[in-house]
Amino acid sequence: MKKYLSLLAFILFSFNAQANSSLMIMTEEFAPYQFYEENDGTRQFKGISLEVVQALQKEVGNQDPIKVLPWNRALKLLAKKKNALLFSTARTPERENKYKWVGPLASLEMVFFKRSDSDISLNSLDEARTLNKIGVTKNVATHEILRNMGFTNLDVMESGADEKNLKRLIKKRVDVWPTVYYAGTYSAKKMGVLEKIQAIPNVKIMSGHLYIAFNKAVDDKIIHQWQLALDSLRTKGVIDQIVMKYEK
């Protein structure tokens, strides 16, 4: 183990010049992976993926600031800026060849949430096609996945944080809200409506992981360096320690 870690450290050090290359690092609010929290009048940005990326930056010697942007704006910049990266990004088939990838940062499970007083019951994804309105936000992973599956009952918000669909669900403007399980429960808890929603059992939209997506113009040496650093953090138990903080 010591020899393995020493080798990783040597390789990371040898890439130091690449580490200092300026990167445009972007993310969005997406609890519990990255989100703002108010404590005693102080607004702090925190989260599982955020802490992993910050640990990664320290590991590779990168000090570029992390910009918090709306998802659709960040996606446009990711495609436009040759030094850009975006997290936390679900690695879907539609996105696979658009970017270079480093990860995984965290696991995810996409499900449908309904109101607790709703009698909606689903036994398969196909049954979800019969619903009146499924609330999604344009270009988020759930929108892309369900659209590619041929769903025609998507009620799409053009912009804004995806958790706005939770408000639409509570107000009965949509029938269900598809999102990552932990993100949905965390948002509901923060808004004080956790008892008003529940995940529909037996039906999963997708199980997978969240990654860092890089513009395809980013040097492969940087991608390799960041992946090695992430692997090193995982081997040392740093990733597990971060995740455990948010599971309490």
N, C-alpha and C positions, 0 to 999 in steps of 0.2 A: 504493500500500500504506500509506504514512504517513497519508494522508488518511483511509483506511478505519479504521485503528487509532485515530486521533484521534477520529473520530466515535464509535467504540465506547466509548472512554474517557469521552467527554462524556455519552453515554447512561447508562453505568453510574454515573457520578457523580450524575446527575440523579435516579437511583433510590436514592440513599443512605439516605433515610429508610426505604424499604422494606427495604433490606438489614439494617437494625438490628432488624427485627421478629424476635421470638424464634421459633426453629424447633426442633422435636424431631427431631434428626438421628440416624437409627438405621442400623445395619448388622449383619452376622453374620460369623462366621469362614468364609471361602470363598477359600482360597488358589488362585492367586496374586493374587487381586483385593483381598482384605483378610484378614490373618492375623497371628497372634502368632509371633514368632521369638525363640528364646533365644540370646543372645550374651554369653559371659563372665558368666553369672549374671544378666544383665539381660534382662527380657522386653519386647520392643518390638513394637508394633502397626504393620504396614506393608502395602504392597500397591499394585497398579496403580490400582485404583479409589479406594482411600483417599487416595493422593497427589493424584489428580485432584480429588477433592472438597475436600481441604485447600487446594489451589491455587485452587479456585473460591471457597472461603470468604474467602480473602485478597483475591481480586479484587473481591468484592462487599462486603467489610467485615463479614462475619458471623463471630462468635466463639463461637457456641453449641457445646457439647461434643458429641462423637460417642459415642453409646452402643452398645456391642457386646452384642447380645441373640440368643437362639435365634430361628431364622427364624419359627416359628409364632407366637411371642409378639410379635415385631416386626410381623408381618402384622396381628394383631389390633389393635395400637396404631395402626398406619397407618390402619386403617378407623375407629378410634374418635376419635383426636386430630386436631382440625382444623388443627393447625400441624405435622403430622408429615410426614417424608419418610424413604424407605428406599432404600438402595443395597447391593449391585449387584442390580438387578431385571431379569430377562429380560422383554422386552416381548412377551408372547404375546397371541393373539387373545382369550383368556378374560379377560385383565387389562386390555386396551386401554381400555375405557370405565369402569373402576373408579377410575383415577387420572389425574393430570396428569403429564406426562413432560418430563424434561430429559435430553438425551443426544445421541449415544451416548457412554458412558464408555470402553467397550472392546468388542472383537469376541468372539464365542464360536462354538464348534462343538460340538454335543452328539452324542456317540457312545456305543456300547456297549463296555464293557470286559469281558473274560473272563479266566480264569486262563490262564497261558501253557501249562499242561499240558492244557487243555481242547481237545476236538476239535470244539467248536461252530463252525459256519461259517454265515454269513448272507449272502444275496445281495439281500435286500429287507427292509423293515420288516415286511411281512406274515409272513415266515418267523420273525420274532421272537415272533409270537403262539403259536408251537408250543412255545416253551421252557416249562420247568416253573415257574421262579420268576425274576422280574425284580425286583431289590432297589431300592426307592425310599423316599424320606422324604416323609411327608404334606405336601402343599401346595408342595413345591419345584417348579420349572418342569418338570423331567422327569416328575414324577408327574402334573401337570396336563395336559401335552401327550399323554402316552401314554394317560391315562384318557379324554381327549376323543377320541382315536383309536379308542376302544373296546377297548383291551387289558384282558383279564380275568385275566391271569396276573401281576399286580403284587403283590409281597410288600411291604406297606407298613409302615414304621416310623412310629409315631405321633408321635415327637419325637426330638430329638437332631441332631447335626451329620450332614450327608449322607455325610461320609467314613466314618461307621460302616458304611455299606454296603460299603465296601472291605474292612473286616475280615470282614464276612459272606461276601463273595466269596472271600477267601483261605481261609476256613474251610469252604467248599463249602456254605454255607447258602442261597446263591442262585446262579443260573447266570450271570447277567450283571449289571453295574452301569451304568446309563445316567447320564452326567454330562458336563459340559463337558470337552473334551479336556485343556486345560491344567490345570484343577483336578484331574482324575484323575491325571495324571502327576505333578503337584507333590505331591499327597497321598501317592502311592505312594513317591515319592523320600524324602519326610520320614519315612515309616514304615519305610523300608528294604526295601520289597517291589517295587520298580520292575521287577525282572527276573521277578517272579511274575505280572504281568498284561500284557495287551496290548490295544490298541484293535482292534475287529473292523473290517477294511477294507471299503470299498464301501458301507457303510450309515451314513447320517447321520440323526439324529433331527430336527435343526434347525440351521440356520446363521443367525446374527443378531447382536444386540448387547445389551449390558447398559446399563441406564439408571438414573436416579434417579426413583423413583415418589413423587409428592406426593399427599397427601390432596386431594380435589377442592375442599375449602373454602379451600385456600391461594390467596391473591390472584393473579390472572393477571399482575399487574405483577411479582410476585416470580418467577413462572415465566419470564416474558420476560427479566427481569434475569439470572437464572441461566443461561438458554440463551445470551444474548448474551455473558456472561462465558466460558462454555465455548467458544463459537465463536471468541472472541478468543484464548483459550489455545491452541486448535488452530492458528489462523492464525500465531501466534508460535512454533509448534513445541514448545510446552511438553508437550503430550500425547505426542508422539512420543518426546521425551526420557525421559519417565517409563516408557513401555512398553519402551524399549530397555534400561533398567536391569534389568528382570525377564526379558528374553529372553537375557541373557548366561549 
